[in-house]
C-alpha cells in the first residue's frame, strides 16, 4: 500500500492526474474549511459529490485538499505498519 501511495499517490495505483476529473470545474477558495477526499474518490465519487452538495447547501465555503493530500495518507500508513 505504501508503495502505491509513493508511486501513484493513492492506494489503488491509479493515475493521480485523473483523480479530480469527475468534479469538473470546482473552484477552490481561500477559506478555513478543507474537504479531504482521500482515495475513495476513485472508487466512490458519489460520496465525494454528496459531501460537496451538503457543504454547498449549508452555505459553507471550502477548498479541496489536492496535491498535499497524498502525503498525509502516506504518513498515516507508515505510522500503522
Secondary structure, DSSP 8 states (H G I E B T S, - for coil): -HHHHHHHSSTT---GGGTTGGG-S----S-S-EE---THHHH-HHHHHHHHHHHHHTT---EE--TTHHHHHHHHHHHH-
